[in-house]
Amino acid sequence: MIVDCAIYRDGHRTQGPEDLSDALAEARAAHGFVWIGLHEPSGYEFDHVTEEFGLHPLAVEDALKAHQRPKLEVYDDSLFLVLKPVVYEPRSDAVSTGEVMLFLGDSFVVTVRHGEGSPLSAVRRRLEQEPEMLGKGPTSVLYAIADAVVDHYVDVATELQTDLEELEAEVFSPDGGGSRHTASRIYTFKRQILEFRRATGPLVLPVSRLAGVGAFGGAVPFVNDKARPFFRDVSDHLTRVNESVEGLDRLVSDILSAHLAQMSVRQNDDMRKISAWAAMAAIPTMIAGIYGMNFDHMPELRWVWSYPALIGLMAALEVGVYRLFKRRGWL
């Protein structure tokens, strides 16, 4: 469905026409641009937009099917950028991603949103309060959306860092590290990090192209060259986010290794205790077994003090073995 459609002239909004066929012509006549926002459009709804704005069929297919990696594609009449906004759910400590696709032309911007993780409404309101920036044309919309998405990455990375510190405290606590649910929590957290990396990692190359840095840092059609410093700022933030995500991933792996090592140590301690008690139980069992064989020629059976002597021997041996195991830390 079409969420919003407006024509911007000199940075100020004018209501877009109901007929999309007139929107682009009116925007060009006013030396402005038209911005159309769509949310999970159907093929029928998008066909009209495709026809009016001359969008490339391959990019249209990606925009309809979604589930794309972040990327930047340049076609003859438009630019196609895919972003993956990230949403953090504090209650479930879960990371989910949406998708935002942008078609950028000389006088139009078409944004397609999939999922709930999108800052587009807030970006549009903020831009409309900054007419000087909005007056720079479609490039300002491209920058504002990319900047909003990447800035939210920073917030999510901070939340994940807080969760990791809590998980780390639980693993290294005297009792929490032995919980059977701890390994599951660590693995789930690692999956959240992986989901986050899928959104941030592939975006490095597209942002570098827009910023004009790196091996592919040439001029990008439909993007104002004067906007490169702004995209470099986005690139710096994205680099910081990726470094933070890599650090989180390494720490989670280290915490998982530490947890498994703790579990192994605890199991070894338990096995030593079991072995020590089994050894202590074996002493009276052995003595009782010998004297329970009922042989005729066993002189001790006829001694008056044989019973208390054997009980005393058993007790002495038990005390000696217990002190030995206690001194070695087995008990």
Buried (B, 14 or more C-beta within 10 A) or exposed (E): EBBBBBBBBEBEBBEBBEEBEBBBEBBBEBEBBBBBBBBBBEEEEBEBBBEBBBBBEEBBEBBBEBEBEBBBBBBEBBBBBBBBBBBBEEEEBBBBBBBBBBBBBBBBBBBBBBBEBBBBEEBBEBBBEEBEBBBBBBBBBBBBBBBBBBBBBEEBBEBBEEBBEEBBEBBEEEEBBEBEEBBEBBEBBBEBBEBBBBBBBBBBBBBBBBBBBEEEBEEBEBBBEEBBEBBBBBBEBBBBBBEBBBEBBEBBEEBBEBBEEBBEEEEEEEEBEEEBBEBBEEBBEEBEEEBEEEEEEEEEEEEEEBEEEBEEEBEEBBEEBBEBBEEEEBB
